[in-house]
Amino acid sequence: MKQAIRVVHVIETLGHGGAEYALLALLPALRQQGVESQLLVLDGSDNSRRALLPDFQRAGIPVGFLPAATLAGKARELQAQLRKQAVDIVHAHLTRSVLVAGWPGAPAMRDPPMLIGSLHNMGYDKSVPGRLWLRHWVKKRLAARVARSFDLWLAVSSAVQAHYQRHWRLKPERMMVVPNPVVVASQPTHTLGKTPDPYPPLIVLPGRLVPEKGHDFALELASRFQQENIPLQWLFAGGGPLLNDLQAQIDARGLRDIVQITGALSQCELHQRMAEATVVIQPSWQEGFGMAAAEAMALGKAVVASDAGGLPETVGDAGCIVPAGDYQAWQVALRYLLDSPVARATLGQAAQGRVARYFSVESVSQQHVQAYQRLLANGRLTGAGV
């Protein structure tokens, strides 16, 4: 029998995030393909950071925590864990996990495992307040230095790959594009892709209430449609730090009767809200992959998304891609879909096919296995050319 590949995954938290849900779908599928996975978590200090722990336990994935207060301490704890077992690969997800897995000065191991990092976002494109700039620069330089110790990088989109090639100076030959797996947590009440259209039509913007998701832009769109006396309902499906600010804007604009905010939702609740939508929008200014857009596509929904980051790559020709921040173009795209049930149905069918073809758990897990096999077959890649 072929020996299993033994992988320790390191992730920041077990909260309700895209990377966490991707791992929850991916690790059981990897096990079926001969990959033994263990999960080590940097921060499980409160319930929000341990929210998915029962789900991983039900899936039979061993989970441990690295409780040290500092990243250097967590790196030492990780090294101690690795010395207790035979491990082929350490797979780090997101920047803090990358820092821990490749921390400079961590005790050397006689036969260290290979290092793979997964890159999910485009965080260096966010604006940084002046008072935090020096700290940001130091952390970026440290991360770029640590990145040189990694053997292979997986980016969830070509946009994310290009982002880290630019900011960390990663070499393209050390990188692969492997998308997130897309799973609908459980079938919503309505049949997928056949939800009765509500009246007034319902526009759903799913995602955390953070600046890069474009909720301010969506409020301006809602105001413009209201001024044209076009009856619509708008739903911001998610919670986050902008909740109070957005609610104040809704009140100030006189939109309370047509714009609602759900607050934080479970994955199943989020999918239910998207399944009820006439159209799902993703007007993000920045997006590494666009998990919410992909999940809406899996539900058979017509999606309108901005041309930011990885969204065009995720949505492809199975949705409407519109320039970020272009109100007129967004109004045209939404009017077209709202006026044409046939167009919505056609896009929804194409969207489900695209997700099944490119973003299924089976496809993405196979790409991970191929990356692991490539790395173990070729031996350690770090050294010349880094």
N, C-alpha and C positions, 0 to 999 in steps of 0.2 A: 504493500500500500504506500502511496506517495505521502511523504511527511508533510504535515500541515505547516503553513507559514504562520509564525507567531508574532502578533502585532500588539503593541501597547499604544493606545490612542490617548493623547493628552488634550484636554479641552478646558476652557476657562470656567464655565459653569454648566449646570444642568437646568437652566432656565428655558423660557419659551422663546428660543431664538432659532433662526434658520439653520445655523450650523448644527445645533443640538438635534433638531428634528431630522436633519439629513442623516446624522449618525444613527439615530434611532431606527431609521428605515434601512440604512446600509449595513450595519454590523450583523444582523441576523442573516441577511443575504450573503454576506462574505463567508459566514460560517458554513453555509451550504456549499460553498465553492472551495472549502479546504483552508480557510483562514481563521485561526483562533484569535479572538479579539478580547482585550481587556481595556477598561476605561479608567483613566486617572484624571481627577477633577481638581482644578486649582482652588476653587472657591465654592464651598458649600455652606457658607456661614449663616444663611437664613433660608426660610422656606421658598422664597422666590428663586433662589439659586440651586435649589434641590427639587424643583417642581417635577421634573421628568424622571427622577430617581426610581419611583415605582414602575414606570414604563420600561426602563432598562432592565430592572430586576425581573419583571414578568417575561421579558424577552430572553432571559437567561444570560445576560451580559454581566460579567464580574465588574463591579465598580468600587474604586477606592478613592480616597481624598488625600491631598497634599496640604496639611493644615498650617505649615510654617507661615509666618507673617510676611516674609519678604520673598521676592522672586529667587534670590540667591539661596535662601533656605529651602524653597520648594525644589530648586534644582538638586540640592544635596539629597532631599528626600526621594526624588525621582531616581537618582543614581543608586541609592540604597535599595529601592524596590527592584531595580533592574539586576542588581547583583544576586538577588534571591531566586532568579528564574532564568531560563533560557529564552531570550527574545531575539528575533531576527530584525525587527523594524520598530522604531518609535515614530509614530505619525502624529505630528502636532497640528492643531487646528486653531487658527487665529493668532494674533501677534504675541500676546502674553504667553501663550503655550509654546510658541516658537522660542521665545527668550528663555523659558525654563528648560526646554529640551536641549538647547544648544548653548547654555550659559557658559561664558568664558571663565576658566578657573575652576569649574566643577571637577571633582576628583576623577582622574582618568581611569578608564576600565581597560582590562587586558584585551578583551575582544568585544569592543562596543558594538551595539546594534547600528544598522543603517538609520539615517534620519530622512524623513519625508515631511514636508510642510504643506498644508493646504491653505490657500489664500482665498478668502470669501468676499472681501470688500475693497473699497478704494478710499480708505480713510485718510490718506495724505492729501487728498483734494479738498478736504474741509478747511475752512478758514480757522485760524488760530488767534485768539486774543493776544495782543502785544505782551501782556504780563506773563503769558505762558509760553511765549515763543522759544525762549532759551531751553526750557525743560523739554519742549516738543522736539527741538533740534537734537538735544543730547540723546533722547530716547530713540529717535530715528537713526542716528549714527550707530548706537549700540545694536539696534535691530539689524541694520545692514551688515554690521560686523559679524553678528551671530549667524546671519543667513549664509555666510560663506562656509560654515561647517556642515551645511545640509547637502545631502546627496541628490535630492530630487524635489521639485516643487510641482504641486498640482494647483492650477488656477481654475475657478469655476466658469470663467469666460475669457475670451481673448482680450477684452478690455481690462480685466483684472491682471492678466498676464503682462500686458504692456505697462500697466501702472507700476508694478513692482520691478519690472526691468528698468524702468526709469528711476524709481526712488531708491531701490536697493541695489541697482546695477546687477541684477540677476542675469545670467547667461541664458539665451533662448534654448540652447541644447540641454540645459538642465531642467527644462520646464515642459509640462504637458497641460493641455486644457481638458479638464474632466468636469462636466457640469454636476450640479446638485441633482440627486434623485427627487422626483416629485411624486408625492403620495397624497391621496385624499384620505384623511384620518378614518372616516367611516362614512358610509353613504348617507347624504342628507335626506331629509324627509321626502323631497321631491326627486323624481327620477333625473339622473344626471343629464344635463343638456336639454331637458324637456320641461323646465320650470315654467308654469303659466306666467305670462308677462303681467306684472302689476300695473295698476293705474292709480295715480300718475306713474309714469315710468320711474324706476329706481336706479340711480347711479351710485355704485358702491366704490369707495376708495379704501382698500384694505392696507393695513400696515401700522407700525408704531407712529405715534404722534411726535415726529422729530422733523427738524427743518428740511432735511434733504428729501422728504417724501412729497413735498409740494402741496400741502394742505392749504396754505395761503393762496396759491394759484387756483385751487379748486373752489375756494370761497368766492374769488372774483368771477370765475366761470358761473357759479350759481347765481351771483348777482346779475350778471349779464342776461342769463336766460330768464330770470324773474322779470327784468325790465322789458323783455320782449313778450311777456305774458305766456311763456311756454311752461306748462305745468310739469314740474319735475320734483322728485324727492331725492335727497342726497344723504348718504350714510357714510360716515367715517368709522370704519370698523377696526377699532384698536384703541389702545391706551398709550400713555407716555407723557413725557415732561411738558409738552405743549398743550395739555388738556385745558387748563384754565385760560390760557391766552387765546386759544381758538374759540372757546365758548364765549369769551368776551367779544371777540370779533364777530361771531355769529349774532350776538345780541345787538352790537353797534350797527351792523348792516341790516338789521331787521329781517334776519333769515331764520329765526327760531322755529317757524312753522314748517320750514322745508329742509333744514339741515340738522341732522342728529349725530351725536357721537356716542358710540356704544361703551367706551371704556375697554379695559383689558378683556380679551376673550381667549378661551381655550382654542386649540387648533380646530376641533370639531365645530365649535360655535362659529369660528371665522368662516369655515367652509360652508356652513349653513347659510350665513348671511350672504356670501358670494353667490350661492346657488339661487337665491331669491332675486338677484339683480337683473335688471334689463341689460345694463352694460357695466363692466368693471373697468375702472380707470387707474392708471399708475402714472401720474404726472411728475415723477421724481426728477430732481435736479442731479441726483447721483445714485447709482444703483450698480452693485457688482454683478448680480445675476438677475434678480427679479423673481424671488420665490413666490410672492403673492400673485403676481401676474401668471406664472406658470401653473399655480394651483387653480386659478380661475379658468385657465385654458383646459386643465384636466376635467373641470366640471362642465365643459362645453359652453363656456361663456365667451361672448364677443368682448375683446379687450382692446382698449385704446391706451397706448403707452408712449411716453416720451422717448426721444432718441438718445437718452443719457446712458452712459456706461454700457453694461451688458444687456440692457433691455432689448435692443434691436436683434441681438444674437439669440436671445431666449424666445422672443415672440415670432421672429422671422416674418414670413408672409401669411401667417395664420392669425393676424390681428392688424390693427391700424397703428403705425408708427408715425408720431407727429413731433415736430420740433418742440423741444422743451421751452416753455415760456411764451409760445406763440398763441395768443388768445384766439385770433381769427381762425387759425388752422384747427385748433381744438374744437371750436364751435362748429366748423364745417363738418369735421369727422363725427362729432356726436349727433348733429342733426341728421346726417346720412344714416347712421345706424338706428337712431330712434324712429326714423320714418320708414325703415325697411326691415320687417321681421325676417324676410328671406335672406337679406345680407347678414343679419345677426346669426341666423341658423347655419348659414354656409360657413361663416367664420368659426362658429362654435364647433362644427364638425371637423374643420381643418385643424383647429386648435387641439382637440382631443387626439387626432392622429399624430400631430407633431410631438406632443408629450409622450405618447406611447412609443414613438420611433426613437426619440433622442434622450428622453429624461426618465425612462422607466427604471425601477430599482434594478432589474435584471441587467439592463444595458450599462448602467453606471457602475454597478458592482463588478461586472466583467472588466471594465476599464481600470478599476482599482487593482484587481487581481493581476492584470497585465502589467501595470506599473510596478507592483511588488515583484513580480517574476523577472521583469526586465532589470530591476535594480539588483536583485540577488544573483542573477545570472552574470551581470557585467561587473560585479564587484564595486567597491567603493569608488565614487566618482570625484570626490573632492581632491583638490590638489591643483595641478596645472590648469590654467585657463579660468580659474575662479576670479 
